[in-house]
Amino acid sequence: MKNPHTWRYVTVQIMLVVFGFSILAQIIRIQHSAEAKAILDKDPGGGVETFYPARGEIFDLKGHLLAGNKIVYEVGVDLQVLEENEYANANTIALAASVYLDLDYATVLNWITQPPEDRRYVVLDNFASPDEEKALMDLQELAKDKPRDQTLEGLNSTPHLVRTYPEGSLAANIIGFVTQEGVGYFGVEEKYNSLLAGVPVKVWVSADPNRAEELPNIPPGATLILTLDREVQASVEEILDAAVLDTGAASGTVVVMDPKTGEILALAVTPHMNLNEYWRFKEIFPGETPFDRAISQAYEPGSVYKILTMAAALDKGVVKPEDTYFDSGIILIGGVAIRNWNNTVWGQQNMIGCLQHSINACLVYVAELLGNDSFYSYMQKFGIGHTTGIDLAGETTGHLKLPGDSDWYQVDLGTNAFGQGVSVTPIQMVMAASAIANDGKMVYPHMVHAMVQDGRQQNISPQV
């Protein structure tokens, strides 16, 4: 079905192409400048320039922008111009940079008057805002006819795009972030880095300003439409943060998935960070703290795992819901006594009651009816011990010991039956449980609903 928000994504791609041409126009302007003539004197042949496309946008399912781009400016000083002016206006440039770019006057003055011998250009600010750049360029224009020591001659600016995240920390673990170098880390930013980044174009650019150059067409990177619902994600994060605070828990995770399609509507973890401040990553996630524990931190699932054991037994036909088990509170397996979690004795129960009361001993009994081969075969079919293949960077596997492994013992069948001695990630547990909610059909979780490239939308089909 055609997404009603597709026009938004296509419009954004057109805007990115237009912006790409504006940058190229700036390059042509620079080619016709006095600085370009100096380059021509030294290198009349020109050279190959690489032009990078605008990075693709990321939207939620309803068209809310989650990751985009904004224009900033590289502001720098042409040291050759300063040298030709005998550094007469160095103080003026340093003063302007301190006022408009909030840089230290003495530091800037040192940068531009005492650079390394091979340095021809000094970058003062790589991320100046449009307002800051305009103020400096307006001042430069006003001062151009003033005495040489009062001009800003030699000060240049070049526009470029940087990644921006309008929602700040919302869905940070899903989105990931892009560094100053343009490389995606974590989430979909890393998983789909190549598609989002697009394909650079190499063009021979003559240093001769009188030679016309054909402007390359640089399509932006692919736009991603996530399965994420921004409103659901925001609500889940708010509830999770409050629960972690109220209980004093070290962390928390919530996964909301459609069991029919595998689409992730929300995936919340703690802690989370403002993606616009990606340089704080190591501060917020020190040591081995996972960026997205929903996919990269395995844990013992405990009693929620019991539904897998019971589902396997029902499917195999070794028990029926009405079959009974007399619980004495304890059961022996492999010479080891296993007790119920609270040492309670439940007496006569059917299989429904075993799950309702979370009776460890009953699940051990059920696992023994299945036997080693069938039990572990079902667990592997549920995906335990394997990755789900979710399209987020950094997924880990969890662990499932199998009969024949050097560290497996018969008692492991019993403990595994109620979720101990086995490890899963939250996303693996959700995927396994989806089979129970979907009439025995297990769907693989995924984060991307569709991709938009060259004005065409490609929807992602569920994998069963």
ABEGO torsion letter per residue (X at the ends): XBBAAAAAAAAAAAAAAAAAAAAAAAAAAAAABAAAAAAAAABAAEBBBBBBBBBBBBBBAAGBBABBBBBBBBBBBBAAAAAAAGGAAAAAAAAAAAAAAGBBAAAAAAAAABBBAABABBBABAABBAAAAAAAAAAAAAAAABBAAABABGBBBBBBBBBBBAAEABGAAAAEBBBAAGBBBEEAAAAAAAAAAEBBBBBBBBABAABBBBBBBBBBBBBBBBABBAAAAAAAAAAAAAAAAAAGBABBBBBBBBAAAGBBABBBBOBBBBAABAAAAAAABBEABBABAAAABBBBAEAAAAAAAAAAAAAAGABBAABBBBBAGBBBBGGBBBBBAAGBBAEBBBAAAAAAAGBAAAAAAAAAAAEAAAAAAAAAAAGBGBBAGBBBBGBBAEBBBBBGBAABBAAAAAAAAAGBGBBBBAAAAAAAAAAAAAGGBBBBBBABABBBBGGBBBBBBBBX
